[in-house]
Amino acid sequence: MVILYGIKNCDTVKKARRWLDDRRIDYRFHDFRVDGLTPVQIQAFAEAVGRETLLNRASTSWRQLSEQQRSGLDAGTALALMLEIPTLIKRPILSTENQTLIGFKPEQYASAFNLKA
């Protein structure tokens, strides 16, 4: 099963959804804000791509954190913070049977589905 995780009003998520729809790829959309996330899901993403890749340090949410919150991050607190504030997660996350992709690059998606870019 293919699952696309993200936030529905995120422009990059919209591009990824459009790419999948245009190619008639069957997927389920999981909205972080509406459907939520569990600690197990966050941990699985971090294990698949790395905690640093998963954490969106370029986000507005990151800039709104206090200096203490940003500087005191270890693996556990980073994952807990992403669970509490899902907009700290880089998106979209595409989960297939074989891989997990972070962000949207048409060539990566094409490769994941064995299609021509």
Residue frames relative to the residue before (quaternion, step in Angstrom):
aa qw qx qy qz dx dy dz
M 1.0000 0.0000 0.0000 0.0000 0.00 0.00 0.00
V 0.2846 -0.7425 0.5876 0.1496 3.55 -1.03 0.86
I 0.0270 -0.7845 0.6192 -0.0192 3.54 -0.87 1.04
L 0.1587 -0.7527 0.6328 0.0884 3.54 -0.98 0.91
Y 0.1554 -0.7940 0.5859 0.0462 3.55 -0.65 1.19
G 0.3534 0.7319 -0.5381 0.2233 3.56 -1.02 0.75
I 0.5034 -0.5789 0.5261 0.3671 3.50 -1.29 -0.59
K 0.5253 -0.7104 0.3633 0.2956 3.57 -0.62 1.13
N 0.7349 0.4195 -0.2623 0.4638 3.62 1.00 -0.59
C 0.4554 0.6678 -0.4552 0.3734 3.61 1.27 0.17
D 0.4933 -0.6908 0.4450 0.2854 3.60 -0.76 1.03
T 0.6629 0.4995 -0.3170 0.4589 3.60 0.94 -0.80
V 0.6187 0.5223 -0.3326 0.4834 3.58 1.07 -0.71
K 0.6309 0.5336 -0.3283 0.4576 3.59 0.99 -0.81
K 0.6450 0.5133 -0.3173 0.4689 3.60 0.98 -0.82
A 0.6592 0.5051 -0.3064 0.4652 3.57 0.94 -0.87
R 0.6531 0.5054 -0.3135 0.4688 3.58 0.94 -0.85
R 0.6422 0.5167 -0.3205 0.4667 3.59 0.97 -0.84
W 0.6339 0.5325 -0.3255 0.4567 3.59 0.99 -0.87
L 0.6778 0.4819 -0.2867 0.4756 3.59 0.89 -0.94
D 0.6576 0.5136 -0.3042 0.4596 3.60 0.94 -0.90
D 0.6565 0.5259 -0.3119 0.4418 3.59 0.92 -0.90
R 0.7315 0.3877 -0.2203 0.5158 3.58 1.13 -0.60
R 0.4041 -0.7527 0.4273 0.2960 3.54 1.37 0.20
I 0.2989 0.7332 -0.5384 0.2885 3.54 0.95 0.94
D 0.3731 -0.7400 0.5236 0.1978 3.53 -0.72 1.12
Y 0.1651 0.7727 -0.5952 0.1464 3.57 -0.77 1.05
R 0.3324 -0.6890 0.5976 0.2400 3.50 -1.34 0.27
F 0.2830 -0.7528 0.5696 0.1694 3.57 -0.94 0.88
H 0.1131 -0.7813 0.6134 0.0240 3.55 -0.85 1.05
D 0.1944 -0.7966 0.5666 0.0807 3.57 -0.41 1.25
F 0.4845 -0.6883 0.4632 0.2774 3.57 -0.70 1.14
R 0.7132 0.4697 -0.2672 0.4465 3.56 0.88 -0.93
V 0.7262 0.4279 -0.2405 0.4814 3.59 0.92 -0.88
D 0.7882 0.3427 -0.1597 0.4856 3.56 0.78 -1.08
G 0.3859 -0.7455 0.4626 0.2853 3.57 1.24 -0.37
L 0.2542 -0.7262 0.6127 0.1808 3.51 -1.39 -0.02
T 0.3208 -0.7294 0.5701 0.2000 3.53 -1.18 0.56
P 0.6408 -0.5044 0.3939 0.4241 3.59 -1.21 0.31
V 0.6208 0.5457 -0.3431 0.4463 3.59 1.05 -0.70
Q 0.6531 0.5060 -0.3178 0.4652 3.61 0.95 -0.83
I 0.6551 0.5072 -0.3119 0.4651 3.59 0.89 -0.94
Q 0.6542 0.5109 -0.3087 0.4644 3.58 0.93 -0.89
A 0.6500 0.5152 -0.3164 0.4605 3.60 0.94 -0.85
F 0.6378 0.5071 -0.3292 0.4772 3.62 0.97 -0.78
A 0.6652 0.5089 -0.3037 0.4542 3.57 0.90 -0.93
E 0.6589 0.4954 -0.3100 0.4736 3.59 0.99 -0.77
A 0.6713 0.5148 -0.2984 0.4419 3.59 1.03 -0.76
V 0.8363 0.1896 -0.0592 0.5110 3.59 0.87 -0.93
G 0.5473 -0.5959 0.4069 0.4241 3.59 1.23 -0.30
R 0.5591 -0.6385 0.4216 0.3194 3.54 -0.98 0.89
E 0.6619 0.5171 -0.3170 0.4404 3.60 0.91 -0.84
T 0.6415 0.5065 -0.3181 0.4803 3.58 1.06 -0.70
L 0.6705 0.5241 -0.2873 0.4396 3.56 1.01 -0.85
L 0.6861 0.4822 -0.2738 0.4709 3.58 1.05 -0.79
N 0.2652 -0.7860 0.5456 0.1188 3.56 -0.67 1.16
R 0.1347 -0.8311 0.5384 0.0365 3.56 0.00 1.34
A 0.6264 0.5256 -0.3431 0.4622 3.61 1.27 -0.09
S 0.5237 0.6757 -0.3961 0.3351 3.59 1.25 -0.13
T 0.6142 -0.5225 0.4472 0.3870 3.52 -1.30 0.40
S 0.6204 0.5551 -0.3408 0.4368 3.58 1.01 -0.80
W 0.6365 0.5229 -0.3254 0.4642 3.59 1.01 -0.79
R 0.6812 0.4915 -0.2882 0.4596 3.58 0.90 -0.92
Q 0.6630 0.5092 -0.3056 0.4558 3.60 1.15 -0.52
L 0.5205 0.6220 -0.4256 0.4012 3.59 1.24 -0.16
S 0.5311 -0.5993 0.4794 0.3591 3.56 -1.18 0.49
E 0.6385 -0.5167 0.4003 0.4062 3.56 -1.24 0.42
Q 0.6195 0.5503 -0.3337 0.4494 3.57 1.05 -0.74
Q 0.6569 0.4981 -0.3107 0.4730 3.60 0.95 -0.85
R 0.6922 0.4857 -0.2864 0.4505 3.60 0.90 -0.89
S 0.7353 0.4419 -0.2532 0.4471 3.58 0.86 -0.87
G 0.7193 0.4666 -0.2574 0.4458 3.59 1.11 -0.54
L 0.3935 0.7551 -0.4578 0.2558 3.59 1.17 0.43
D 0.0069 0.7156 -0.6983 -0.0153 3.48 -1.01 0.93
A 0.7664 -0.3684 0.2264 0.4750 3.60 -1.23 0.04
G 0.7010 0.4852 -0.2789 0.4420 3.59 0.80 -0.97
T 0.7026 0.4506 -0.2858 0.4708 3.58 0.84 -0.90
A 0.6093 0.5452 -0.3610 0.4485 3.61 1.05 -0.65
L 0.6813 0.4755 -0.2943 0.4723 3.59 0.88 -0.90
A 0.6380 0.5177 -0.3264 0.4674 3.59 1.01 -0.75
L 0.6508 0.5129 -0.3098 0.4662 3.57 1.02 -0.80
M 0.6475 0.5022 -0.3169 0.4776 3.60 1.02 -0.79
L 0.6246 0.5261 -0.3337 0.4709 3.57 1.09 -0.66
E 0.6860 0.4784 -0.2671 0.4788 3.57 1.01 -0.86
I 0.7872 0.1501 -0.0481 0.5962 3.59 1.03 -0.88
P 0.1867 -0.8505 0.4788 0.1125 3.62 0.27 1.22
T 0.5739 0.5832 -0.3955 0.4172 3.61 1.18 -0.31
L 0.5409 0.5864 -0.4058 0.4459 3.60 1.28 0.06
I 0.5969 0.5595 -0.3580 0.4500 3.58 1.28 -0.17
K 0.4408 -0.6686 0.5302 0.2784 3.55 -0.90 0.95
R 0.0272 -0.8245 0.5635 -0.0442 3.55 -0.90 0.92
P 0.5700 -0.1300 -0.8014 -0.1265 1.42 -2.38 0.77
I 0.3246 -0.6702 0.6168 0.2550 3.51 -1.39 0.15
L 0.1324 -0.7777 0.6123 0.0525 3.54 -0.73 1.11
S 0.0715 -0.8025 0.5924 -0.0041 3.55 -0.66 1.14
T 0.0238 -0.7730 0.6337 -0.0178 3.54 -0.75 1.13
E 0.7153 -0.4171 0.3109 0.4665 3.57 -1.24 -0.04
N 0.7801 0.3835 -0.1693 0.4645 3.57 1.05 -0.80
Q 0.8406 0.0705 0.0150 0.5368 3.59 1.06 -0.55
T 0.2717 -0.7052 0.6284 0.1843 3.48 -1.45 0.21
L 0.0938 -0.7940 0.6003 0.0193 3.56 -0.79 1.08
I 0.2058 -0.7621 0.6039 0.1106 3.55 -1.05 0.83
G 0.7728 0.2501 -0.2287 0.5365 3.56 -0.88 0.97
F 0.3593 -0.7184 0.5432 0.2441 3.55 -1.29 -0.07
K 0.1286 0.7236 -0.6676 0.1194 3.50 -0.82 1.16
P 0.4815 -0.7089 0.4250 0.2914 3.59 -0.52 1.15
E 0.6598 0.5153 -0.3246 0.4402 3.60 0.94 -0.79
Q 0.6347 0.5078 -0.3342 0.4771 3.62 1.07 -0.64
Y 0.6475 0.5044 -0.3181 0.4745 3.56 0.96 -0.81
A 0.6342 0.5276 -0.3287 0.4599 3.58 0.94 -0.87
S 0.6625 0.5003 -0.3025 0.4682 3.58 0.92 -0.87
A 0.6388 0.5397 -0.3261 0.4409 3.60 0.98 -0.83
F 0.7700 0.3165 -0.1716 0.5268 3.58 1.08 -0.69
N 0.4542 -0.7176 0.4200 0.3200 3.58 1.31 0.37
L 0.4372 0.6606 -0.4748 0.3834 3.55 0.93 1.00
K 0.5265 -0.5829 0.4951 0.3714 3.55 -1.27 0.26
A 0.4593 -0.6726 0.5076 0.2812 3.55 -1.01 0.86
